[in-house]
């Protein structure tokens, strides 16, 4: 599998960042964001997105397996 990088800053992404991009933008997105850039774009704190990742995992979202 090809490694994915943030489309804004070029940082190598973790699997949760990829899954969050798919969940919040579109399952078929080609634009993936790191937590920092996503928080900037959505106008929220990084901690808010980390909390959402935990919530999605607890709900059993298959993107976060």
Phi and psi restraints in degrees (value plus and minus 20) as a CYANA .aco file:
   2 UNK   PHI     -93.0   -53.0
   2 UNK   PSI     115.2   155.2
   3 UNK   PHI     -87.2   -47.2
   3 UNK   PSI     121.2   161.2
   4 UNK   PHI    -124.9   -84.9
   4 UNK   PSI     125.4   165.4
   5 UNK   PHI    -144.7  -104.7
   5 UNK   PSI     136.7   176.7
   6 UNK   PHI     -82.8   -42.8
   6 UNK   PSI     111.7   151.7
   7 UNK   PHI     -93.6   -53.6
   7 UNK   PSI     -31.7     8.3
   8 UNK   PHI    -114.7   -74.7
   8 UNK   PSI     -72.5   -32.5
   9 UNK   PHI    -131.4   -91.4
   9 UNK   PSI     -31.9     8.1
  10 UNK   PHI      64.1   104.1
  10 UNK   PSI     -14.5    25.5
  11 UNK   PHI     -86.8   -46.8
  11 UNK   PSI     120.1   160.1
  12 UNK   PHI     -85.0   -45.0
  12 UNK   PSI     110.5   150.5
  13 UNK   PHI    -113.8   -73.8
  13 UNK   PSI     128.4   168.4
  14 UNK   PHI    -107.5   -67.5
  14 UNK   PSI     141.9   181.9
  15 UNK   PHI     -81.6   -41.6
  15 UNK   PSI     -54.7   -14.7
  16 UNK   PHI     -87.1   -47.1
  16 UNK   PSI     -53.2   -13.2
  17 UNK   PHI     -89.3   -49.3
  17 UNK   PSI     -58.7   -18.7
  18 UNK   PHI     -84.5   -44.5
  18 UNK   PSI     -67.3   -27.3
  19 UNK   PHI     -82.0   -42.0
  19 UNK   PSI     -60.1   -20.1
  20 UNK   PHI     -86.2   -46.2
  20 UNK   PSI     -59.2   -19.2
  21 UNK   PHI     -79.8   -39.8
  21 UNK   PSI     -64.3   -24.3
  22 UNK   PHI     -85.4   -45.4
  22 UNK   PSI     -59.7   -19.7
  23 UNK   PHI     -90.0   -50.0
  23 UNK   PSI     -64.1   -24.1
  24 UNK   PHI    -110.6   -70.6
  24 UNK   PSI     -43.4    -3.4
  25 UNK   PHI    -122.6   -82.6
  25 UNK   PSI     -86.1   -46.1
  26 UNK   PHI    -194.0  -154.0
  26 UNK   PSI     120.4   160.4
  27 UNK   PHI     -77.9   -37.9
  27 UNK   PSI     -50.8   -10.8
  28 UNK   PHI    -119.9   -79.9
  28 UNK   PSI      -3.7    36.3
  29 UNK   PHI     -81.1   -41.1
  29 UNK   PSI     129.1   169.1
  30 UNK   PHI    -128.7   -88.7
  30 UNK   PSI     -24.6    15.4
  31 UNK   PHI    -123.1   -83.1
  31 UNK   PSI      90.5   130.5
  32 UNK   PHI    -131.7   -91.7
  32 UNK   PSI     124.9   164.9
  33 UNK   PHI    -145.7  -105.7
  33 UNK   PSI     127.2   167.2
  34 UNK   PHI     -96.4   -56.4
  34 UNK   PSI     147.3   187.3
  35 UNK   PHI     -77.4   -37.4
  35 UNK   PSI     -62.4   -22.4
  36 UNK   PHI     -82.6   -42.6
  36 UNK   PSI     -69.2   -29.2
  37 UNK   PHI     -89.7   -49.7
  37 UNK   PSI     -55.5   -15.5
  38 UNK   PHI     -85.1   -45.1
  38 UNK   PSI     -62.8   -22.8
  39 UNK   PHI     -81.1   -41.1
  39 UNK   PSI     -61.5   -21.5
  40 UNK   PHI     -81.5   -41.5
  40 UNK   PSI     -66.5   -26.5
  41 UNK   PHI     -87.8   -47.8
  41 UNK   PSI     -54.8   -14.8
  42 UNK   PHI    -110.5   -70.5
  42 UNK   PSI     -26.6    13.4
  43 UNK   PHI      48.7    88.7
  43 UNK   PSI      20.5    60.5
  44 UNK   PHI    -154.6  -114.6
  44 UNK   PSI     157.6   197.6
  45 UNK   PHI    -105.2   -65.2
  45 UNK   PSI     132.8   172.8
  46 UNK   PHI     -78.3   -38.3
  46 UNK   PSI     -58.5   -18.5
  47 UNK   PHI     -80.2   -40.2
  47 UNK   PSI     -56.0   -16.0
  48 UNK   PHI     -80.0   -40.0
  48 UNK   PSI     -61.7   -21.7
  49 UNK   PHI     -91.3   -51.3
  49 UNK   PSI     -55.7   -15.7
  50 UNK   PHI     -84.2   -44.2
  50 UNK   PSI     -59.8   -19.8
  51 UNK   PHI     -82.8   -42.8
  51 UNK   PSI     -62.3   -22.3
  52 UNK   PHI     -82.5   -42.5
  52 UNK   PSI     -60.1   -20.1
  53 UNK   PHI     -79.1   -39.1
  53 UNK   PSI     -66.1   -26.1
  54 UNK   PHI     -81.2   -41.2
  54 UNK   PSI     -62.4   -22.4
  55 UNK   PHI     -83.4   -43.4
  55 UNK   PSI     -64.7   -24.7
  56 UNK   PHI     -82.3   -42.3
  56 UNK   PSI     -58.9   -18.9
  57 UNK   PHI     -84.2   -44.2
  57 UNK   PSI     -64.0   -24.0
  58 UNK   PHI     -84.8   -44.8
  58 UNK   PSI     -51.3   -11.3
  59 UNK   PHI     -96.8   -56.8
  59 UNK   PSI     -29.9    10.1
  60 UNK   PHI      65.7   105.7
  60 UNK   PSI       0.8    40.8
  61 UNK   PHI     -79.1   -39.1
  61 UNK   PSI     103.8   143.8
  62 UNK   PHI     -89.6   -49.6
  62 UNK   PSI     -35.6     4.4
  63 UNK   PHI     -86.3   -46.3
  63 UNK   PSI     -44.4    -4.4
  64 UNK   PHI    -121.8   -81.8
  64 UNK   PSI      -0.5    39.5
